[in-house]
Amino acid sequence: MPRFLPFPFKVRSLALLLLSLLALGAARPALAQTPATPAKAALDASLSATMDCAALGKADLSRAKDFPATILSSKLVEASGDTHAYCAVTGYIEPQIQFEVRLPTTTWNGRYFQIGCGGFCGFVNARGCGDMLARDFVVAANNLGHVGAVLSDPLWGADPQLRRDYAGRATHATAVVAKRLIALFYKAKPAYSYFRGCSTGGREGLYLAQHQPDDFDGIIAGDPAFAGRLGAIANTWAAQHLFDRDNVPVFDTAALALLHAATIKACDGIDGLKDGIIMDPRACHFDPAVLLCKPGQSSGCLSAKQIAAAKANYDGPRNSKGERLVPGGMMPGSEGAWGGDDTWTLPEGSLRYLMFDQPRRDFDYHDFNWDTDMAKVRAQVAQYDPVTPGEAPDLAAFHARGGRLILYHGWADQGVTPLGSLDYYSQVAARLGGMAELRDWFRVFMVPGMFHCRGGDAPNTFDFIPAIMAWVEQGRAPDGVVATQREGDVVKRTRPLYAYPAYAKYNGKGSPDLAANWHRVMPARMPDDRIDWIWGPGHD
C-alpha cells in the first residue's frame, strides 16, 4: 500500500528543491553583464583590466541574440620581448566561427585591431596581429567560419551557412564579439577600431566599409581579391592558359624568367630611370611575339603557344563576344610570379564548392565555359563580393560616419589585377563627388613592382598603421609612406609611395635607392579609371 506524505512535508520538500535548483544555477557561469553603454576608453593610458583572465574565460556569451558565442579557453600569457602580458581568449561564434582575442592586462592603449585572412582561410591568423599586440592594441582574428586548407578545395562550401560566413558574416561577428569581451574586461569600449587585411583580407576590408560601416574607424585593404571575380573568373582564365590538362605548366621556369626579363628590359626605362622596376605598367606595350622561336631554335625563345598564353594573360578574361569579364588582366612585370600551383588550385576549389549553387566535386577548371557559365555563377558572386554585379560601390554610410579607408595594390600583382582596384576607386569617386573630394577620406597607394601582397624585386614592405591612425584620430591625411626592400637583414633600397594619382619621381641626384632622393608628382588632371566590363555599372 503506497505511503502518502503529509501535506506540510511535501511543501517543505518542494521549497528545498527550489532552493537547490537556485543554488545550482548560481554555481554555473552567469550571463555576462556588460555596461549598457560603456564609455570610450582613454587613449594611450596603459589601461588595466577590471577582472582577471580566468574570470573572463567564464563569461557566458551564448545568450546573445545576434552572435551567440562560447569561450573555450582563457590563458594569461606573460610578457615577452616587445609584447606585454595579455589574456588570450579562444572560442567560437555560432555556428562555428573560431576566433582568438588577445587583451593586454595592464597596458591597453584604448584601441581595437582586427586582422583579415587569406585565400579560403580556414585558420585563425592570430600571429598576424603580433605587431599590433606589441603596440598594446586589443587584437582579434578568426577563421572565416570554417576549418580547411588555405589554397585548395574548400569542402566546407557545400554548406550554405558556411558560405555566408565566409562572405562576410564571420568578419562582422568577430568584431561584435571581440568588443563585448573588451567591455567586460575593461568596462570600456574601444576609442577607435582598425582593420587590416590583404587579398581575401582586402576583400573583407571593402566588405566592412560598404556593409558594416560602423564596425571600424580606419580600414587598410590590400590587393583586394573579390572571391567571385578572382576564383571564378580571373584565376580560371589564367589557369586555363598557364596549365594544360592534368595541370602541366605551359611555361617552365626558364621560359618565365626569359619573358619577365624581356618585359622589364623593354619597359623599365619609361619613367626615366632604369632600376628594374616598371613604375606604371599601363605605359608598357611590350609584345612577347618578339621572343618567338625561329625555325630550329629550342632555347632562349618562346613557343607560339607560350606567346599566345602570355598575350591572353595580359589582356584578361573575355567571352566569345569580346566583352571584358573582369576589369583587366595581369600586368607587364608580373611574369616572375606566374605559374604557381595556387594558380589552378584556387579556381578549381572555387568552382567545385563556391561558385555554383550546388557543389560540383569533379569539376575541372578547363571545362569552364566563358559564355554559359558566367550567368550560372553570377548569383554566387553577388553573395561573396562586396559589390553586386551591375552596381557601383556604395561607401556613403562609411563616409558619413567619418570612416577612413586606405587601399593599396601591387602593380605587379600576378593574381588580382590592379586595374580592378583603380576601377573600384574611380567608381566610388564618380558616385561620391569626384576623386578630389574622395581623397579627403579614401586614398589608394599603388606599389610599383610588388607581386600579390608581397614579393617582387622592388620595395614591398611598408606600414600604413601610423598613417591611418593619424588620419582617423588627428585628421592628418596620409600622402606618402616609405616602402623598403630587404635582402635578408640588409636594406637593399627604399622608395616613397604617394597617394594615387600622385607618384614618385627620382630627383636625378644621389642614390635612387634612397627614398630621400625622390619627390612627389601630381598629374595635371584627375584620372577617370573606370573600365567597361560585363558586370560593371552601366554596362549594356
C-alpha positions, 0 to 999 in steps of 0.5 A: 500500500503506497505511503502518502506524505503529509501535506506540510512535508511535501511543501517543505520538500518542494521549497528545498528543491527550489532552493537547490535548483537556485543554488545550482544555477548560481554555481554555473557561469552567469550571463555576462553583464556588460555596461549598457553603454560603456564609455570610450576608453582613454587613449594611450593610458596603459589601461588595466583590466577590471577582472582577471583572465580566468574570470573572463574565460567564464563569461557566458556569451551564448545568450546573445541574440545576434552572435551567440558565442562560447569561450573555450579557453582563457590563458594569461600569457606573460610578457615577452620581448616587445609584447606585454602580458595579455589574456588570450581568449579562444572560442567560437561564434555560432555556428562555428566561427573560431576566433582568438582575442588577445587583451593586454592586462595592464597596458591597453592603449584604448584601441581595437585591431582586427586582422583579415585572412587569406585565400579560403582561410580556414585558420585563425591568423592570430600571429598576424596581429603580433605587431599590433599586440606589441603596440598594446592594441586589443587584437582579434582574428578568426577563421572565416567560419570554417576549418580547411586548407588555405589554397585548395578545395574548400569542402566546407562550401557545400554548406550554405551557412558556411558560405555566408560566413565566409562572405562576410558574416564571420568578419562582422561577428568577430568584431561584435564579439571581440568588443563585448569581451573588451567591455567586460574586461575593461568596462570600456569600449574601444576609442577607435577600431582598425582593420587590416587585411590583404587579398581575401583580407582586402576583400573583407576590408571593402566588405566592412566599409560598404556593409558594416560601416560602423564596425571600424574607424580606419580600414587598410585593404590590400590587393583586394581579391573579390572571391567571385571575380578572382576564383571564378573568373580571373584565376580560371582564365589564367589557369586555363592558359598557364596549365594544360590538362592534368595541370602541366605548366605551359611555361617552365621556369626558364621560359618565365624568367626569359619573358619577365626579363624581356618585359622589364628590359623593354619597359623599365626605362619609361619613367626615366630611370632604369632600376628594374622596376616598371613604375606604371605598367599601363605605359608598357606595350611590350609584345612577347611575339618578339621572343618567338622561336625561329625555325630550329631554335629550342632555347632562349625563345618562346613557343607560339603557344607560350606567346599566345598564353602570355598575350591572353594573360595580359589582356584578361578574361573575355567571352566569345563576344569580346566583352571584358569579364573582369576589369583587366588582366595581369600586368607587364612585370608580373611574369616572375610570379606566374605559374604557381600551383595556387594558380589552378588550385584556387579556381578549381576549389572555387568552382567545385564548392563556391561558385555554383549553387550546388557543389560540383566535386569533379569539376575541372577548371578547363571545362569552364565555359566563358559564355554559359557559365558566367550567368550560372555563377553570377548569383554566387558572386553577388553573395561573396563580393562586396559589390553586386554585379551591375552596381557601383560601390556604395561607401556613403554610410562609411563616409558619413560616419567619418570612416577612413579607408586606405587601399593599396595594390601591387602593380605587379600583382600576378593574381588580382589585377590592379586595374580592378582596384583603380576601377573600384576607386574611380567608381566610388569617386564618380558616385561620391563627388569626384576623386578630389573630394574622395581623397579627403577620406579614401586614398589608394597607394599603388606599389610599383613592382610588388607581386600579390601582397608581397614579393617582387624585386622592388620595395614591398614592405611598408606600414600604413598603421601610423598613417591611418591612425593619424588620419582617423584620430588627428585628421592628418591625411596620409600622402606618402609612406616609405616602402623598403626592400630587404635582402635578408637583414640588409636594406637593399633600397627604399622608395616613397609611395604617394597617394594615387594619382600622385607618384614618385619621381627620382630627383636625378641626384644621389642614390635612387635607392634612397627614398630621400632622393625622390619627390612627389608628382601630381598629374595635371588632371584627375584620372577617370579609371573606370573600365567597361566590363560585363558586370560593371555599372552601366554596362549594356 
